[in-house]
Amino acid sequence: MKEVSISTEFIKLDQFLKYIGVAQTGGHSKELIKNGNIKVNDEVALERGKKIRAGDKVEISGEGIYIVK
């Protein structure tokens, strides 16, 4: 499991995917989310603007990423 630091209270899911390099553009983030490839805390996330906070677990095609502040 990878750990990623964020310096703000939260980051939106689409921005997070760009931040960690999984998506190159906002459109690519939107497609990944729309297709159900992203889970947040073990639930499929379909909202681009879902707020990711310290302690959340984001899973991308089965790879877990843990968020720390």
N, C-alpha and C positions, 0 to 999 in steps of 0.2 A: 504494500500500500504506500502510495506517495503522500507526502505532506506538502501543502502549499500554504504560504502565509498571505494573509490579506491585512492591509493596514487601516481599513475602514470598518464600520459596523457591519456592512453587508456588501455584496456585489451581486448584480443581476446575473442570472444563469447564462444568458447569451454572451454577456461581457466576460464572464468567467471562462467560458470555452475558448474565447479568443485569447484571454490572458495566459492560459496554460498551453496555448499553441495547438489545440485540437482542431480549431476552426480558424481559417485565414480571414474570413469576412463575416459580417453580421448575417448575410444570406446563408452562408454555410452553417452557422450556428442554428439559424431558424429551421433549416432542413433536418439537422440532427435531432433537434427537439421535437419537431413535427412528426418525424418517423418513429418516435418512441425509443430512440437509442440511449436516452439519458435517464438515469434514476437518481433521485435525491432521497436519502434516508430510506432506501429500499422501495420507493414508490416511483413509478414512471412519471416523469415531469413533462408536461405538455405546454407550460407557460414560459415564454421567453423571459419575462420579467420576474420570475420567481426569485426571491431573495435568498441568497446563500450566505450563511453566517458561520462564524467560528464554531467548530464542532460538528458541522453537517458533513455527511458522507455523500460524495457525488460519484456515481458509477457510470462509466462510459464503455459500452460494449463489454461489460464484465470486469473492467479494470477499475478498482476502487481508488478514489482520491480523497484523502482526509483534509479538511480545512482547519487550519489553526490560525490564531490571531497573532 
